[in-house]
C-alpha cells in the first residue's frame, strides 16, 4: 500500500506545511476515505510567493539556456525514477488505473525534456536590413516574467509538467496552483525540479480556495503571464481578469470532440479504438471523443458493438487492484453531473443502450454509458459531458456529419475514421478544431502543439508553441555609429 505524503506548499524556497487559512481534506474518490490534509494558503502567503517569484525572475531568466535545459532534463530523469510511486499517489488522489497513471508520468518526463531542449533551440532570428546604414536587426523571444499556472485534476502530472517546463525553459519564474483534488501529485513533480537544482523562488506551489488564489495572483502587479487549464466558464472569468491588467493569457478549456465514422473505415479496429478511448480516465478528458457521428449504413452494428464493449469494461478501485480498466469519477460533483445529464435524456434526447446509472457503494463510480440517437439540440450533444458517456448519431452524407461536428462553439479535438484518401483529406481540412486526428486518437505528443479554438480556448502547449507562449517578441536594431 502506497503511503500518502505530507502535503506541503513551496513558498520562496521553503516547504510550508501550515496554511494561513488552515487545511483541507484530500479524499480517495474510490473509497471516499480521507487520505490526508493539505495546507490552505492565505493572501499573505500568496504575497510571499509573488515576491519570491518576482525576485527569482532576473536570476532564472539570466541563467544560461544550457543550464536551464540541464536542470529541466535532470528533473525529467528524476520523474522517471520516481514514476512508480508518483503514479500510485495519483491513483489514490483521483482514481485513474495504475497503467494510465504510470504512462502519464513517464510521458510527462518526455514533455519536460522536449520543452527543456527548446531553451537551446529557440535563438530568435536575424532579419536582413534595408539600408547600408543598418548593421543588424535581431528578433529575440524573451521571457515574459512571473507566470501563474492553474491546472486541473484530470491529468495531475501531465498538465503541471507542460506548464512548468514551458515557463521554466523560457526563463519565467512561476507559481503553480494545481487542483485541490490532487495536491500531492503536483508536489512530487515540483520536488523533482527542486532536487534537480532549481534556484530558490523560481517555482512556488500553493493550494486553497481557487477563486481567491486566482484573483489575487492574476491581479498582482508582478504577474506577467497566466496559463489556465479547466472549464470554459472559469477560463472566461480568469481571461477577463488577465485582460484588465493586459497580461498574456493561455486558455486550454473544455471540448466536446466529434468523431466522424465513414462507411469505408475498418469497422473492427474503429469500434475497438472508439470504445477504448471513450472510457479512458472515465471520460474526464478535454479531448475525449463524445459525439460519435456514424454513417447510416453501419450505424446499428456500430451502436451494438460499442455498447457490448462498454459493458466489458472493468470498473473498480484502482488503488486496491491493478486489474481495473476504469476508476471512479474524481469527486461527488462529477457523479451528480452525470445523473443530471441522464435526467435530460428520453424521447428525441437519446436512448440509453448501455449503463446510465450510478454504481452503488462507497466511491464515486458511474457506469460506462452509451446513448443512441440524441437529437442535435439535446444537452448531451451540445454540452461537454466530461464523464463516461458517449452519444452516437447516424448521418447520411459526409457534409452533414461535418456540419453537425462544427455546430458547437467548442473546437479542441476532432476525429475521423475512414478508408478513403479523398474523405480523409476533406475531413482534415473541414473539421473545425485545434487538433484533428484521422484514423487514430493521439493528439498529444511532446513535439506537437496542443490547443483549441472558440470556447475551447486559445494558445498552445507542448511543441515549440509550448515554449514560445512564455516569451514575448523583442527587436534589437543596430545602425552604424551616428556620423
Ligand atoms: P470546476 O470548474 O469546479 O473545477 C475544474 C478545475 O478548475 C479545478 O482544478 C479547480 O480547482 C479549478 N478552478 C475552479 N474555479 C477556479 C477559479 N476561480 N480559479 C482558478 N481555478 C479554478 O469543475 P469540476 O467539476 O472539478 O470539473 C469539471 C469541469 O471542469 C468540466 O466542465 C470540464 O470542462 C472542466 N475541466 C476541464 C479540464 C481540461 O482539461 N480542459 C480538466 C478538468 C476539468
Boltz pocket constraint, residues with backbone or C-beta under 6 A from the ligand:
constraints:
  - pocket:
      binder: B
      contacts: [[A, 150], [A, 151], [A, 152], [A, 153], [A, 154], [A, 178], [A, 179], [A, 180], [A, 210], [A, 211], [A, 212], [A, 214], [A, 215], [A, 229], [A, 230], [A, 231], [A, 232], [A, 234], [A, 238], [A, 252], [A, 253], [A, 254], [A, 255], [A, 284], [A, 285], [A, 286], [A, 333], [A, 334], [A, 384], [A, 386]]
      max_distance: 6.0
